[in-house]
Amino acid sequence: MTSKEALENIKKGYDTLKELVERDIPKKVCYDNVGRSECPSCDRNYLFNGRMNRNKYCGYCGQRLDWSE
């Protein structure tokens, strides 16, 4: 591996780490015009488990969710 390739791998790892840290910061849940809850990052509504309890994370993208009003 060349030093240029190593540097590119480090940059990719940094970008991935930065994305993971940003997803771990809670974001407020959004609501569509019908009142359904949506993920603030991916706009999907996979936010409840099988018992209809609110998830702490989006089931699709992994964004940490803030359900406070």
Backbone torsions as a table, in degrees:
resi	resn	phi	psi	omega
1	MET	NA	134.8	178.5
2	THR	-84.3	165.9	179.3
3	SER	-65.8	-32.2	178.0
4	LYS	-65.7	-42.6	177.9
5	GLU	-64.7	-40.7	179.1
6	ALA	-62.5	-42.6	179.0
7	LEU	-63.4	-40.8	177.5
8	GLU	-63.1	-39.8	177.7
9	ASN	-64.2	-39.9	178.1
10	ILE	-64.6	-42.8	178.8
11	LYS	-61.9	-42.1	178.8
12	LYS	-63.9	-41.9	178.2
13	GLY	-63.9	-39.2	178.2
14	TYR	-64.2	-44.4	179.6
15	ASP	-62.1	-40.6	178.7
16	THR	-65.3	-43.9	179.0
17	LEU	-63.4	-42.7	178.8
18	LYS	-61.1	-42.7	178.6
19	GLU	-63.7	-41.1	179.6
20	LEU	-65.4	-40.2	178.8
21	VAL	-65.1	-42.0	179.9
22	GLU	-64.7	-35.8	179.2
23	ARG	-72.5	-20.3	179.4
24	ASP	-85.3	-9.3	175.6
25	ILE	-84.0	119.3	-176.3
26	PRO	-60.7	136.0	175.1
27	LYS	-119.9	144.8	-179.7
28	LYS	-63.2	138.1	176.4
29	VAL	-68.1	137.8	177.7
30	CYS	-97.5	163.2	178.4
31	TYR	-129.9	136.9	177.9
32	ASP	-80.2	-176.7	-175.5
33	ASN	-70.3	-11.1	177.2
34	VAL	-97.9	-8.6	178.8
35	GLY	97.6	7.4	177.0
36	ARG	-79.8	140.9	-179.8
37	SER	-76.2	144.1	179.4
38	GLU	-135.8	151.8	175.7
39	CYS	-68.7	135.2	179.4
40	PRO	-71.1	-15.0	-178.6
41	SER	-96.9	-43.9	-173.6
42	CYS	-115.5	-1.4	178.4
43	ASP	60.9	22.5	176.2
44	ARG	-95.6	161.3	-178.4
45	ASN	-114.7	39.3	178.2
46	TYR	-95.1	65.4	-170.7
47	LEU	-115.3	2.9	-178.4
48	PHE	-123.9	151.2	176.5
49	ASN	-87.7	-174.6	-177.2
50	GLY	-62.7	-22.7	178.6
51	ARG	-96.7	13.0	179.2
52	MET	62.8	30.6	171.5
53	ASN	-90.6	147.6	179.6
54	ARG	-67.3	132.3	174.9
55	ASN	-80.5	152.5	174.4
56	LYS	-81.4	-20.1	-179.0
57	TYR	-132.3	150.6	174.6
58	CYS	-65.2	133.0	-179.8
59	GLY	-73.1	-10.5	-179.2
60	TYR	-100.6	-53.5	-174.6
61	CYS	-107.1	-14.2	178.0
62	GLY	88.5	7.4	178.1
63	GLN	-62.7	132.5	175.5
64	ARG	-71.9	136.2	-172.1
65	LEU	-110.5	143.2	175.4
66	ASP	-112.1	109.9	-177.8
67	TRP	-92.3	1.1	-178.2
68	SER	-65.6	150.9	-177.5
69	GLU	-83.8	NA	NA
